[in-house]
Amino acid sequence: MEYNLAEKLAIIKAIEEVILADGQIENSELDFMTQLMQILRFDNSLIKESRDITNKEYKSILKEMPNNKKHALTVLLNEMGSADGKLSKKERKLIAKILKKAGLKVNKLYE
């Protein structure tokens, strides 16, 4: 799947929020982020650049993405949240919030 620059920045911003959601950054999360960047062919410089967009901007970008990309985002966020072996309540709530802002219906599992 190909992503434009805005989509890449928004996805990275969302993933980074999930990493930071529980207040702990685990090595497994960083490893998973590195793998994602390689698989998606995202340049590492985009991480710094993604920090310059606001929450409102990145959520607006996610909302404008086509449904297939939104569903891929759902998988990415869940995989990132589970990268450390557990999906905390804070992570679930944050993922639900991001997905709702992207225009997706969220399963009760997240709430």
trRosetta pair geometry for C-beta under 8 A, 3 or more apart (Angstrom, degrees):
i j d omega theta_ij theta_ji phi_ij phi_ji
1 68 7.1 -164 -118 128 133 111
1 69 6.5 159 173 -97 140 81
1 72 6.1 -105 33 -67 167 168
3 7 4.0 -132 -168 96 100 123
3 8 4.9 131 116 -60 126 78
3 11 6.8 -48 -149 -3 162 141
3 40 7.1 6 11 -178 130 111
3 42 7.8 -9 61 -83 132 99
3 69 7.1 121 -99 -134 93 129
4 7 5.0 93 53 11 69 105
4 8 7.1 -130 98 -8 34 91
5 8 5.6 -55 -149 34 31 114
5 9 6.4 28 156 -17 66 105
6 9 5.9 -56 -150 36 31 109
6 10 6.3 28 154 -17 65 109
6 61 4.9 -150 154 -133 103 132
7 10 5.7 -57 -146 39 30 110
7 11 6.2 30 157 -19 66 108
7 61 6.2 -168 -90 162 47 114
7 62 8.0 111 -133 -91 69 51
7 65 5.9 101 -119 -95 113 116
7 69 6.7 -52 -155 -178 137 149
8 11 5.9 -58 -147 36 27 109
8 12 6.3 25 157 -16 64 108
8 40 7.7 155 -123 141 93 125
8 42 5.4 161 -155 -121 115 109
8 46 5.6 -63 139 -158 117 153
8 50 7.8 -113 124 -79 71 111
9 12 5.9 -57 -148 38 29 110
9 13 6.2 32 153 -22 64 108
9 46 6.2 -132 -88 -171 67 100
9 49 6.0 -85 -112 114 112 99
9 50 4.4 178 -158 -103 72 79
9 53 5.6 96 146 -3 126 143
9 58 6.8 -122 120 -108 85 99
9 61 7.4 27 75 85 92 174
10 13 5.6 -53 -146 35 30 114
10 14 6.4 30 155 -18 64 105
10 50 7.6 -163 -51 -139 17 104
10 53 7.2 -69 -81 97 65 155
10 57 7.8 -133 -93 123 97 75
10 58 4.1 157 -127 -156 78 81
10 59 7.6 169 -151 -54 113 22
10 61 3.9 -149 -63 87 149 130
10 62 5.1 -167 158 -53 135 81
10 65 7.9 -157 84 -41 145 124
11 14 5.8 -55 -149 36 31 110
11 15 6.3 29 154 -17 65 107
11 40 7.8 -140 112 -176 150 166
11 42 7.9 -132 82 -86 121 150
11 62 7.7 129 -72 -94 60 97
11 73 6.3 -129 -117 -110 95 98
11 76 6.8 9 -166 101 108 163
12 15 5.7 -56 -146 39 31 111
12 16 6.1 32 156 -20 66 108
12 42 6.7 167 -68 174 116 154
12 46 5.6 168 -30 128 163 105
12 47 5.8 -140 -179 -103 137 55
12 50 4.1 -127 91 -68 118 165
13 16 5.8 -56 -147 37 27 111
13 17 6.6 32 152 -23 62 104
13 50 4.5 -156 -59 172 81 110
13 51 7.4 162 -106 -79 90 38
13 53 6.1 -83 -67 69 151 110
13 55 7.8 -174 158 -105 131 52
13 58 4.3 -90 76 -122 150 162
14 17 5.7 -52 -153 31 32 114
14 18 6.8 31 151 -18 63 102
14 58 6.6 -172 -47 150 83 128
14 62 6.7 80 -55 -76 141 142
14 73 6.8 18 92 -163 159 112
14 77 6.3 -61 143 -88 112 112
14 98 5.2 107 -143 -155 112 145
15 18 5.7 -54 -155 34 35 111
15 19 6.6 39 148 -22 66 102
15 33 6.6 139 145 -115 128 95
15 36 7.0 -165 -140 101 161 164
15 76 6.4 -65 -87 147 110 112
15 77 6.8 -136 -95 -97 64 65
15 80 5.2 -178 -148 -81 87 167
16 19 5.4 -47 -150 31 37 116
16 20 6.4 22 156 -8 67 109
16 33 7.9 65 -84 -122 68 136
16 47 7.2 125 -73 -150 132 88
16 50 6.8 147 1 108 140 133
16 51 7.7 -69 101 -79 169 83
17 20 6.0 -67 -148 46 30 102
17 21 6.4 57 149 -59 64 91
17 94 6.2 -160 137 174 105 132
17 98 7.1 150 81 -73 140 132
18 21 5.4 -24 -150 -14 34 123
18 77 5.5 173 -65 -152 154 81
18 80 4.8 91 99 106 138 123
18 81 5.2 -88 -176 -70 121 81
18 91 5.9 64 -158 -145 82 93
18 94 6.1 171 -101 105 64 128
18 95 6.3 48 -106 -73 115 88
18 98 7.8 -60 -60 -8 99 154
19 25 6.0 36 163 -117 103 86
19 29 5.0 133 -130 165 96 135
19 30 7.9 84 -144 -69 136 58
19 33 6.8 2 -77 -63 141 131
19 80 6.4 -72 -62 171 77 117
20 23 7.3 41 179 -83 60 28
20 25 7.0 -12 -92 -73 61 95
21 81 7.5 -11 42 -115 143 93
21 88 7.1 180 111 67 109 117
21 90 4.8 169 156 128 99 103
21 91 4.6 129 91 -90 145 64
21 94 4.6 -123 -115 4 135 157
22 88 4.6 101 -93 30 126 156
22 90 5.2 147 -89 66 66 128
22 91 5.9 -28 -44 -45 103 99
23 90 8.0 26 -9 87 87 168
24 84 7.8 91 102 -123 112 171
25 29 6.1 -119 -161 69 62 132
25 30 6.7 61 167 -49 101 103
26 29 4.6 100 61 0 82 101
26 30 7.3 -151 97 -1 47 84
26 83 7.1 175 76 106 119 96
26 84 4.0 103 38 -105 160 120
27 30 5.6 -56 -150 39 38 110
27 31 6.1 41 151 -22 70 105
28 31 5.5 -50 -144 36 32 115
28 32 6.3 34 154 -20 64 105
28 83 4.9 174 130 148 95 87
28 84 4.9 145 68 -97 123 56
28 85 7.1 55 78 -21 169 85
29 32 5.7 -52 -147 36 31 111
29 33 6.3 35 151 -22 63 104
29 80 6.7 64 -144 -168 88 77
29 83 4.7 122 -96 90 58 133
29 84 5.6 -22 -46 -50 96 100
30 33 5.5 -50 -147 34 33 115
30 34 6.5 37 151 -21 63 103
31 34 5.7 -53 -153 33 32 113
31 35 6.5 31 150 -18 64 105
31 83 7.5 174 65 -179 85 123
32 35 5.5 -53 -149 36 35 113
32 36 6.3 38 152 -21 66 104
32 79 6.9 -170 -172 139 134 95
32 80 6.1 167 117 -113 134 63
32 83 4.0 -98 -10 -126 156 139
33 36 5.7 -52 -147 35 31 113
33 37 6.4 34 154 -22 63 104
33 80 7.2 59 -74 -124 77 110
34 37 5.8 -53 -150 32 29 113
34 38 6.7 26 152 -15 63 106
35 38 5.8 -60 -153 38 32 109
35 39 6.1 28 154 -17 69 110
36 39 5.7 -57 -140 40 31 108
36 40 5.8 10 167 -1 68 114
36 42 7.4 0 127 28 78 125
36 76 6.7 89 -134 -144 135 106
36 80 7.5 -13 -43 -77 152 104
37 40 6.5 -63 -136 50 21 97
37 42 4.7 -94 -144 68 68 98
37 43 7.8 -65 -174 89 106 4
37 44 6.1 55 176 -83 152 69
37 46 8.0 174 -133 52 107 114
37 47 7.9 -37 -98 -52 136 108
38 41 7.3 17 -179 -77 30 42
42 46 5.4 -84 175 42 100 147
43 46 5.2 113 72 -19 76 99
44 47 6.0 -25 -176 1 57 112
45 48 6.2 -49 -169 35 53 107
45 49 6.3 50 139 -16 74 112
46 49 5.2 -61 -144 47 41 114
46 50 5.8 51 155 -33 74 101
47 50 5.9 -51 -150 26 26 113
47 51 7.3 30 150 -24 56 100
48 51 6.0 -53 -165 21 37 114
48 52 7.8 36 144 -22 61 100
49 52 5.9 -52 -168 21 44 115
50 53 6.3 -52 -163 25 47 106
50 58 7.6 59 -166 -97 89 133
53 57 4.5 -117 -178 88 99 131
53 58 5.1 113 116 -55 123 93
53 61 7.9 -3 169 -9 153 138
54 57 4.5 99 54 5 79 102
54 58 7.1 -157 88 -3 41 84
55 58 6.2 -59 -144 40 29 102
55 59 6.1 23 161 -14 65 112
56 59 6.2 -62 -146 41 25 106
56 60 6.3 28 155 -21 62 110
57 60 5.8 -60 -151 35 28 112
57 61 6.5 29 153 -20 65 105
58 61 5.5 -49 -150 33 37 114
58 62 6.5 38 151 -20 66 102
59 62 5.5 -47 -147 35 36 113
59 63 6.4 42 151 -24 64 103
59 98 7.1 -134 -109 -140 96 63
59 101 4.0 -43 -162 148 122 134
59 102 6.9 -116 -157 -65 70 62
60 63 5.6 -51 -150 32 32 115
60 64 6.7 26 154 -16 63 107
61 64 5.9 -63 -154 37 31 108
61 65 7.0 46 148 -39 63 95
62 65 5.7 -40 -158 6 38 117
62 70 7.1 100 177 -108 83 86
62 73 6.6 104 -145 -130 110 171
62 98 7.1 -37 126 178 174 85
62 101 6.7 64 76 107 126 92
62 102 3.9 -70 137 -106 112 98
62 103 7.9 -180 121 11 82 88
63 101 6.5 -89 -62 147 105 64
63 102 5.3 -157 -79 -144 54 38
63 103 4.9 103 -140 -24 79 111
65 69 4.1 -101 168 88 122 128
65 70 5.5 153 92 -55 110 80
65 73 7.3 105 80 -26 156 135
65 102 7.1 -23 41 -160 109 106
66 69 5.3 90 62 12 72 102
66 70 7.2 -135 105 -7 36 92
67 70 5.3 -54 -144 36 38 114
67 71 6.2 37 158 -20 70 102
68 71 5.9 -52 -149 35 31 110
68 72 6.6 35 149 -19 62 104
69 72 5.4 -49 -148 36 36 114
69 73 6.4 45 148 -25 64 101
70 73 5.4 -48 -152 31 34 117
70 74 6.8 43 147 -25 62 97
70 99 7.7 105 -178 -143 98 77
70 102 5.3 157 -134 148 108 126
70 103 7.0 -73 -121 67 154 91
70 104 5.5 170 161 -59 126 119
71 74 5.4 -40 -154 24 39 118
71 75 7.0 38 149 -15 63 99
71 104 7.9 143 -78 -109 58 138
72 75 5.8 -53 -156 36 37 111
72 76 6.3 38 148 -20 68 107
73 76 5.5 -54 -145 38 33 113
73 77 6.1 30 159 -17 68 106
73 98 7.9 -130 153 134 120 115
73 99 7.5 165 110 -101 110 80
73 102 6.6 -158 90 -137 153 170
74 77 6.2 -57 -146 37 25 106
74 78 6.4 19 158 -13 61 111
74 99 6.1 58 -98 -109 89 125
74 104 6.7 -141 -70 155 120 174
75 78 6.0 -62 -148 41 28 108
75 79 6.1 26 157 -18 66 110
76 79 5.9 -59 -146 38 26 109
76 80 6.2 24 157 -17 64 108
77 80 5.7 -54 -145 38 30 110
77 81 6.2 31 155 -20 64 107
77 95 4.7 145 144 -129 127 104
77 98 6.4 -177 -115 79 158 142
77 99 7.3 -143 51 -56 158 100
78 81 5.6 -53 -144 37 31 112
78 82 6.2 14 159 -5 64 113
78 87 7.2 -14 -155 -108 70 140
78 95 6.6 86 -74 -152 63 155
79 82 6.0 -68 -145 48 28 101
79 83 6.6 58 150 -61 63 86
80 83 5.5 -21 -152 -19 35 120
81 87 4.6 53 134 -126 110 91
81 88 7.6 -130 -171 29 97 67
81 91 4.1 140 -143 163 111 132
81 92 7.1 113 -178 -66 154 52
81 95 5.9 -50 -49 -52 148 135
82 85 7.1 54 -180 -94 65 5
82 86 7.1 -159 -133 84 59 7
82 87 4.9 -30 -79 -60 79 98
87 91 5.4 -125 -167 88 66 129
87 92 5.8 83 148 -61 103 92
88 91 4.6 98 55 6 79 102
88 92 7.0 -140 97 -5 42 86
89 92 5.6 -51 -146 36 33 113
89 93 6.3 31 156 -17 65 106
90 93 5.9 -56 -148 38 29 109
90 94 6.3 27 155 -17 64 109
91 94 5.8 -57 -146 39 30 110
91 95 6.2 31 156 -20 66 107
92 95 5.8 -56 -147 37 28 110
92 96 6.3 30 154 -20 63 106
92 109 7.3 -116 -155 132 126 73
92 110 4.8 -173 173 -147 90 62
92 111 7.8 -131 137 -43 111 17
93 96 5.6 -53 -149 36 31 114
93 97 6.4 33 152 -21 64 105
93 110 6.8 138 -89 165 33 85
93 111 7.3 77 -104 -120 75 42
94 97 5.6 -53 -149 34 33 113
94 98 6.4 32 154 -18 66 104
95 98 5.8 -54 -148 37 31 110
95 99 6.2 27 156 -16 65 110
95 110 6.1 -124 84 -134 97 124
96 99 5.9 -59 -145 41 28 108
96 100 6.2 30 157 -21 65 107
96 106 4.6 87 -145 -166 87 155
96 110 3.5 146 -71 142 117 137
96 111 6.1 120 -128 -67 170 68
97 100 5.9 -54 -146 35 27 111
97 101 6.4 25 156 -15 62 107
98 101 5.9 -60 -151 39 29 109
98 102 6.3 27 150 -19 64 109
99 102 5.4 -56 -147 38 34 113
99 104 4.5 -61 174 63 92 119
99 106 5.3 122 91 -86 124 104
99 110 7.7 -135 38 -82 134 173
100 103 7.8 69 176 -56 31 13
100 104 6.8 -94 -84 64 29 66
100 106 5.5 -49 -63 -23 90 126
106 110 5.1 -64 172 42 116 141
106 111 7.2 111 120 -42 119 98
107 110 5.9 107 72 -4 73 94
108 111 5.6 -63 -156 35 52 109
